[in-house]
Each structure stands twice: as structure tokens, then as C-alpha cells.
Amino acid sequence: MGHVPRATDLEPSLCRRKSYSLAGLTLAWALVPLGCSPGQGGAPPREIAVAGYVSDRLCMGCHVEEAGGWRASHHDLAMQEATGQTVLADFEGVRFDDGKLRALFLRDGDDFVCRTEGPDGKEHDFPVRYTFGVEPLQQYLIAFPGGRLQCFTIAWDTENERWFSLYPEDDFDPGDPLHWTGRQQNWNSMCADCHSTHLEKNYDPTTDSYATTWAALDVGCQACHGPGEEHLAWVAAAASGENASPSSSFGLRKRLARGQPEQVQTCAACHSLRVRLAEKIDREGEFHDSYMPELLRPGSY
């Protein structure tokens, strides 16, 4: 059987340079300027209150066993603020140089800093804002103007405890879309959907900038089950003896059944090779209405 991708295989910054045969994807790349342009608008990514979504802590009070399985899982640790507890890599003055990309990883007080080549070709100090993933590797996200986060292409191997290049055979100059400051290493457009709950990119083409938001920074209960407010209302009604309709869904817009079709509908948006077809995704709708899956063929699987 061919290679079945893990979650880490699907992140765009791990993809090799290749010619995609999917016309829609190729066209989308062709219509945008390449490189990390600063943008005149935008805002830093942030958490906001989203209608229907509640704190995951309200779910965990009842669903104790499920909460225990979720804590410290890959979903829970999908994206975190960069702190002494979440950063796994060695930032104690470690140098990396593979002859193509150089970096010095150091601490500046509470900050974790990458000193490396920026979009102008000169070395700068770039503070890490977020960690991305946890095993078998952890990447680091760096804030840029225009509301962007960029995925640094030297990652930390959490199994062998070493820095390594995601592109050991390639050398990307500033301005190349696969340079770490380039458009194809942009978190907002390439990676963000699957690492946070109810993420909205909020791209503004007039300023080429983002004002990205999420309901929760990590992948929590409602990323899969949908917004929980109606479920809490159903629970309260059932506890009071009122008619807790609709009883078949327990107030949830999505339920995770054990059957394969239901799991595909819930999980495939992130755990598959696919092309996104729409800017606004109907998270309670059919998978094929929003995504076009890649066929099982060599080179992809």
C-alpha cells in the first residue's frame, strides 16, 4: 500500500516544490503576487467571541473522560503561544547552517528569537509568536506586518532533539514563494484552518492583508462537534424536565458517529490531501461542497 499521510505530512510548509495539475490551485497561485508583502491594513491574529461558541471548559465539566483524552493531545497542542512551557526546541545560542539557510536561535528575556535572513536578504532578529504542532516536529510562527504569521522552515525534531531544514535539497532566495517569508509559507492562507477552532482568514485583497480570528487557539471540542451553545441549552432543559428537543442531536449541529461516512465528513477537511473550493466554509455542511480531495495516486500518497 502507498504512503498514507500523517497530519504533519499535510502542512503546506512541508510540501516539496512541484507542478500541481489541479487547475484551480494553479490559477489561485498565479493570480497573487509572490513574496511576503507587508500590507497596509490587517491586524494581528486574535481570539474573538463567536456566536454559538462557548468556552471548552463548559464541555469538560460533564465530559470528564473525553477531556482527559484530549488534554495534551495533538489537537490540544496544535497551536500554542510561545512560552517556556510550550517551546520544545533549543534556543540557547544554537547555530544552524546547512550551506543554504543559516539561523541563530537565542533567548531575549522571555522571548524566543530566530536570527536569520529576512525578506530583504539581510539578517534580523525575529521573535517567535506561536508554536505549531508538537510531534514528530514543532515549527515556529513569526509575526509580520499585514496580520501575517510566517512558518519558519527550520523546524525542531522532537524525537531526535535537533534542528533540521524542511527543504534540505533546496535553496530559496528572498522573493521565492517557498522562502520562509514567502507566500507559500504563510500561516493565514496555508496552515491555519486545521490548527485552531472556527478560524476565519479575513483576507483583504485591497491591502493584501489579514485580520485573522479564531474562537479557540487550539483544536477543541467545537472544532469537530460544532458550536456548543445549543447543546448547553439542551442539557439545561433536560435537567429541568423541560422538553429537550431535538433529542436526536442533543443540541449539536454535528455528531461524531463511528461510521466511516460520518468520520469522513467531520475529519477529512484537515486529515486529507484536498483543495479548498470556497473562501467561506460551511463547517456543518458536506465535505465535497467545500473541498476537492486529491485522488489516491503515486506522488500524492
C-alpha positions in Angstrom: 0.0 0.0 0.0 1.3 3.5 -0.8 2.2 6.1 1.8 -0.7 7.3 3.9 -0.1 10.9 5.1 0.0 11.8 8.7 -1.2 15.1 9.9 2.4 16.5 9.6 2.6 15.4 6.0 -0.3 17.7 5.1 1.1 21.0 6.3 2.0 23.2 3.3 5.4 24.2 4.6 6.5 20.5 4.3 5.5 20.2 0.7 8.1 20.0 -2.0 8.2 22.3 -4.9 6.2 20.6 -7.7 3.9 21.4 -10.6 0.3 20.9 -9.5 -2.1 19.5 -12.0 -5.2 20.9 -10.2 -6.1 23.8 -12.4 -7.9 25.7 -9.6 -4.9 25.6 -7.3 -2.5 26.6 -10.0 -4.7 29.5 -11.0 -5.0 30.7 -7.4 -1.3 30.8 -7.1 -0.9 32.7 -10.4 -3.3 35.5 -9.5 -1.4 36.7 -6.4 1.9 38.4 -6.2 4.7 36.3 -4.6 6.6 37.1 -1.5 5.7 38.4 1.9 4.4 41.9 1.2 3.8 43.9 4.3 0.3 45.2 3.6 -1.1 48.5 4.8 -4.1 47.1 6.8 -4.7 43.9 8.7 -4.5 43.1 12.4 -2.6 40.5 14.5 -4.4 37.2 14.7 -6.6 37.0 17.8 -9.3 35.2 19.6 -12.8 36.6 19.4 -16.2 35.7 20.7 -18.1 33.8 18.0 -21.9 33.4 18.1 -22.8 29.9 19.3 -19.3 29.0 20.5 -18.7 28.6 24.3 -15.6 28.0 26.4 -14.4 24.4 26.1 -14.2 24.4 29.9 -18.0 24.2 30.0 -17.8 21.0 28.0 -15.2 19.4 30.2 -17.3 19.7 33.3 -19.6 16.9 32.1 -17.4 15.1 29.6 -14.6 14.3 32.0 -13.2 11.2 30.3 -13.2 12.8 26.9 -11.5 15.9 28.3 -8.8 13.7 29.8 -8.1 12.1 26.5 -8.0 15.5 24.7 -5.6 17.3 27.1 -2.0 17.2 25.8 -3.2 15.5 22.6 -2.1 16.7 19.2 -5.4 18.6 18.9 -4.9 20.3 22.2 -1.3 21.3 21.3 -1.9 22.1 17.6 -1.0 25.7 18.2 0.2 27.5 21.3 1.6 30.8 22.4 5.4 30.6 22.6 6.4 30.2 26.2 9.0 28.4 28.3 6.4 25.6 28.7 5.4 25.2 25.1 8.6 25.7 23.1 10.4 22.4 22.9 13.4 23.5 20.8 16.9 24.6 22.0 17.1 28.4 21.8 20.2 28.7 23.9 22.5 30.2 21.3 22.3 27.3 18.9 23.5 27.8 15.3 22.2 26.1 12.2 23.9 26.2 8.9 23.3 23.8 6.1 25.1 25.9 3.5 21.8 27.3 2.2 20.0 28.7 5.2 21.6 30.0 8.4 20.0 30.8 11.7 20.9 31.5 15.3 18.4 30.5 17.9 18.6 32.5 21.1 16.7 33.9 24.1 16.0 37.6 24.7 14.4 37.7 28.1 11.2 35.8 27.8 11.3 35.9 24.0 12.5 33.1 21.7 14.3 34.6 18.7 15.4 33.4 15.3 18.3 35.5 13.9 18.2 34.8 10.2 17.7 36.1 6.6 14.6 38.2 6.2 12.7 39.2 3.1 15.3 41.9 2.3 18.1 39.3 2.3 19.7 40.8 5.5 19.9 39.2 8.9 17.3 40.3 11.5 16.1 39.1 14.9 12.6 37.6 14.6 10.7 36.8 17.8 8.7 33.6 17.8 5.0 34.3 18.5 3.5 30.8 18.4 4.5 27.1 18.3 2.9 25.0 15.6 2.5 21.3 16.2 4.2 19.1 18.7 5.3 15.7 17.4 7.3 14.5 15.5 8.3 18.1 14.8 7.5 21.5 16.0 7.5 24.6 13.8 7.6 28.2 14.9 5.5 31.1 13.7 6.8 34.7 13.3 4.6 37.8 13.1 4.9 40.1 10.1 3.1 43.3 9.1 -0.3 42.9 7.5 -1.6 40.5 10.1 0.6 37.7 8.7 2.3 34.8 10.5 5.1 33.1 8.7 6.2 29.5 9.2 10.0 29.3 9.7 11.4 26.5 7.5 13.9 25.2 10.0 12.0 23.1 12.4 12.7 21.2 15.7 12.8 17.4 15.5 11.2 16.5 18.8 12.2 12.8 18.5 15.9 13.3 17.9 16.1 16.8 19.6 17.8 18.6 16.7 17.1 21.5 14.3 16.7 20.5 10.7 15.7 22.1 7.4 12.4 21.2 5.8 14.0 21.7 2.4 17.5 20.1 2.7 17.9 19.9 -1.1 16.6 23.3 -2.0 17.8 26.9 -1.7 15.2 29.6 -1.8 16.1 33.2 -2.1 14.1 36.1 -0.7 11.2 36.7 -3.1 10.7 33.0 -3.8 7.3 31.9 -2.7 8.9 29.0 -0.8 11.4 31.2 1.1 10.2 31.2 4.7 9.0 34.8 4.3 7.2 33.9 1.0 3.5 33.4 0.3 3.6 29.6 0.4 4.9 29.7 4.0 2.1 31.9 5.2 0.2 30.6 8.1 -3.0 32.5 7.4 -3.6 31.1 4.0 -1.8 27.8 4.1 -2.0 26.2 7.5 -4.2 28.0 9.9 -7.6 26.3 9.2 -6.6 23.0 10.8 -4.8 24.1 13.9 -7.4 26.3 15.5 -11.2 26.3 16.2 -13.5 28.2 13.9 -10.7 30.1 12.2 -11.6 32.9 9.8 -8.8 34.1 7.5 -10.4 37.6 6.8 -8.1 38.4 3.9 -8.5 41.9 2.4 -7.3 41.9 -1.3 -7.3 45.7 -1.4 -4.5 45.9 1.1 -3.1 42.3 0.7 -3.5 41.9 4.5 -5.2 39.7 7.0 -7.3 40.2 10.2 -7.5 36.5 11.1 -9.5 35.4 14.1 -10.4 32.2 15.9 -12.9 31.0 18.5 -10.1 29.0 20.3 -6.4 28.9 19.6 -6.2 25.1 19.6 -8.4 22.3 18.1 -11.0 22.0 20.8 -14.4 20.2 21.3 -16.3 22.5 19.0 -13.8 22.2 16.1 -15.4 18.8 15.5 -18.8 18.9 17.2 -19.7 22.4 16.1 -20.8 25.3 18.4 -21.8 24.2 21.8 -24.3 26.8 23.0 -27.4 24.9 21.8 -26.1 21.8 23.4 -25.7 23.5 26.8 -29.3 24.8 26.4 -30.4 21.3 25.6 -28.7 20.0 28.8 -30.2 22.7 30.9 -33.7 21.9 29.5 -33.3 18.2 30.1 -32.1 18.8 33.7 -35.1 20.9 34.4 -37.5 18.4 33.0 -38.5 20.5 30.0 -38.9 19.2 26.5 -35.3 18.8 25.4 -35.9 18.8 21.7 -34.2 18.0 19.4 -33.3 14.8 21.3 -31.8 13.1 18.3 -28.9 15.6 18.1 -28.6 16.7 21.7 -28.5 20.2 20.5 -25.3 19.7 18.5 -25.1 20.6 14.8 -22.6 17.8 14.2 -22.3 14.5 16.0 -19.3 12.2 15.7 -20.7 8.7 14.8 -18.4 5.7 14.5 -19.4 5.0 10.9 -16.9 5.8 8.1 -19.1 8.3 6.2 -19.7 10.4 9.3 -16.0 10.4 10.2 -15.0 11.5 6.7 -17.5 14.4 6.9 -16.0 15.5 10.2 -12.3 14.8 9.8 -11.4 14.9 6.1 -11.3 18.7 6.0 -8.0 18.5 7.8 -6.9 14.9 7.6 -6.8 14.5 3.8 -5.0 16.0 0.8 -7.5 18.3 -0.6 -8.1 21.7 -2.3 -10.3 24.2 -0.6 -13.0 25.5 -3.0 -14.6 28.4 -1.1 -13.4 31.3 1.0 -16.3 30.7 3.5 -16.6 27.1 4.6 -19.8 25.6 5.8 -18.5 23.7 8.7 -21.7 21.8 9.2 -22.2 21.1 5.5 -21.0 18.3 3.2 -17.2 17.9 2.8 -17.4 17.8 -1.0 -19.3 21.1 -1.1 -16.2 22.9 0.3 -13.3 20.7 -0.7 -12.0 18.7 -3.7 -10.0 15.6 -2.5 -6.8 14.5 -4.2 -7.0 11.1 -5.8 -5.1 8.1 -4.5 -2.2 8.2 -6.9 1.6 8.0 -6.7 3.3 11.2 -5.7 0.5 12.3 -3.5 0.1 9.1 -1.4 
